Each structure stands twice: as C-alpha cells, then as structure tokens.
Amino acid sequence: MEEFAIDCSAVEGSRRYCSPEAEKHLREIIGGRYKGVHHLGSGDYHYLSRFFCENVPEPFDLLLFDHHPDMQAPAFEGVISCGGWVRDLLESCPQLHHVTIIGIVPELLCETDGFPGRVSVFPEGTTVPSPAPSDLPLYVSVDKDVFCTCCARTNWDQGSLDLPLFGRLLEAFTADRRVLGLDICGSLPLEEGGTAEDAAVNRRTDSFIVEALKDRLI
C-alpha cells in the first residue's frame, strides 16, 4: 500500500485558494495518482482531493468525513478552494457517481443543494442508516476537523465524532467494496499555535484511519 505525502506550504498561491499557476504545479506533482493513502496536511489544502479523484478512470462514489460540506459556490471564478472542491468535482468529473458526506455542521446543510440524487448528507449528531449495496468502488476522504478534540487538533472548528463511531461507519460503508484511494487532512501547524502534543494526537488518528482501511485499499 503506497503512502504519499504532499507539502504545499512552499507553493505560492496554494493555501485555501489555489491559483491557476499553483494548480498546474500541484497537478504535475500528483501526476496520475489516486491509489493508496494521500496525506494532505492542513485542511487548508483539502482541495487536493479533487485532483486525485479526477484521476480515477472508472465510475466511483466519494465517501467524505468532514465538519464542512466543502460545497460553497465559488467566490472567484476559475479558482479552486478548500471550501468548494466537492461542488467543483460534482460539476466537472463524469466518473463521480455519488457523494456521501458525514459529520457536517447542520447549519451548512443548505450548501449541499443543487445535486438531487447525487449527494447524501448526514449532519453531525444524526443517525446514519446502513448504506445501500453498490457495485461501484469508493474513494474515501477524511478531514480530521470532523473529530472531537480528543481525537484531532486542527485549525478549523471541529465536530464531535469519535474514533469508535468513525470505525463503525467506515466499516459499514466500505464492506464488500473496493476502496480506490484514501486521503487524510486536518492539522494544527506550528505557526498557528500547534504543539508537539497536537501533532502526536493527529498522528495517532492518522494511523487509526490507515489501519482501518489497509486491507481494503486496492
């Protein structure tokens, strides 16, 4: 199982919003990758998930754990952002069949409108029913801001999901399905007040997520 870490911190025009120049550079770094585990660092760079998903050569579903739906309408035309990459992907990626989003702030549910039949959303605190069977493979994306602060420390407002419930949900949605790839983001950088303890908490959760999926990743 390949693990790939991408550091965007030195790429100008890449934090939260991705300029056309930065997009070109980052796509060159990623190449045709989509398989394996992709460590994206801060949630400020979650839009990188779009680049991996666009490389998938067959119909697939996206399973997203996130405290935000990342489906904002674009603030600047033609500029990719960490807050709108899922909407961009739904509009631009014909291989993407369906998106399931778990753990968002209930007040942001309105941002997911406009894609009837293609997006299922389960806000924080709601019961997630058993998924319907599907023959399509999955790509899984996890923003650790979906977790409570016992499980993750990030630079975005966080949810209340804990690791045991996350593990059960992941098991339910990935059972009997191929998992094409996994990406993980969410951190509290040192320059934003992060500590060694914060980093250790995040590493433990990263390991939990990878371990939970290692036997399903193709």
Secondary structure as the mmCIF struct_conf table of DSSP 4:
data_model
#
loop_
_struct_conf.conf_type_id
_struct_conf.id
_struct_conf.beg_label_comp_id
_struct_conf.beg_label_asym_id
_struct_conf.beg_label_seq_id
_struct_conf.end_label_comp_id
_struct_conf.end_label_asym_id
_struct_conf.end_label_seq_id
STRN STRN1 GLU A 3 ALA A 5
TURN_TY1_P TURN_TY1_P1 SER A 9 ALA A 10
BEND BEND1 VAL A 11 VAL A 11
TURN_TY1_P TURN_TY1_P2 GLU A 12 GLY A 13
BEND BEND2 ARG A 15 ARG A 16
STRN STRN2 TYR A 17 CYS A 18
HELX_RH_AL_P HELX_RH_AL_P1 PRO A 20 ILE A 30
TURN_TY1_P TURN_TY1_P3 GLY A 31 GLY A 32
BEND BEND3 LYS A 35 LYS A 35
STRN STRN3 GLY A 36 GLY A 41
BEND BEND4 SER A 42 SER A 42
HELX_RH_3T_P HELX_RH_3T_P1 GLY A 43 TYR A 45
TURN_TY1_P TURN_TY1_P4 HIS A 46 TYR A 47
HELX_RH_AL_P HELX_RH_AL_P2 LEU A 48 GLU A 54
TURN_TY1_P TURN_TY1_P5 ASN A 55 ASN A 55
BEND BEND5 GLU A 58 GLU A 58
STRN STRN4 PHE A 60 PHE A 65
BEND BEND6 HIS A 67 HIS A 68
HELX_LH_PP_P HELX_LH_PP_P1 GLN A 72 PRO A 74
BEND BEND7 ALA A 75 PHE A 76
TURN_TY1_P TURN_TY1_P6 GLU A 77 GLY A 78
STRN STRN5 ILE A 80 SER A 81
TURN_TY1_P TURN_TY1_P7 CYS A 82 GLY A 84
HELX_RH_AL_P HELX_RH_AL_P3 TRP A 85 SER A 92
TURN_TY1_P TURN_TY1_P8 PRO A 94 GLN A 95
STRN STRN6 LEU A 96 ILE A 102
BEND BEND8 GLY A 103 GLY A 103
HELX_RH_3T_P HELX_RH_3T_P2 PRO A 106 THR A 112
TURN_TY1_P TURN_TY1_P9 ASP A 113 GLY A 114
TURN_TY1_P TURN_TY1_P10 PRO A 116 ARG A 118
STRN STRN7 VAL A 119 PHE A 122
TURN_TY1_P TURN_TY1_P11 GLU A 124 GLY A 125
BEND BEND9 THR A 126 THR A 126
HELX_LH_PP_P HELX_LH_PP_P2 PRO A 129 PRO A 133
BEND BEND10 ASP A 135 LEU A 136
STRN STRN8 LEU A 138 ASP A 143
HELX_RH_3T_P HELX_RH_3T_P3 LYS A 144 VAL A 146
STRN STRN9 PHE A 147 PHE A 147
TURN_TY1_P TURN_TY1_P12 THR A 149 CYS A 151
BEND BEND11 ASN A 155 TRP A 156
STRN STRN10 LEU A 161 LEU A 161
HELX_RH_AL_P HELX_RH_AL_P4 LEU A 163 THR A 174
TURN_TY1_P TURN_TY1_P13 ALA A 175 ASP A 176
BEND BEND12 ARG A 177 ARG A 177
STRN STRN11 VAL A 179 CYS A 185
HELX_RH_3T_P HELX_RH_3T_P4 LEU A 190 GLU A 192
TURN_TY1_P TURN_TY1_P14 GLY A 193 GLY A 193
HELX_RH_AL_P HELX_RH_AL_P5 ALA A 196 LEU A 213
TURN_TY1_P TURN_TY1_P15 LYS A 214 ARG A 216
STRN STRN12 LEU A 217 LEU A 217
#
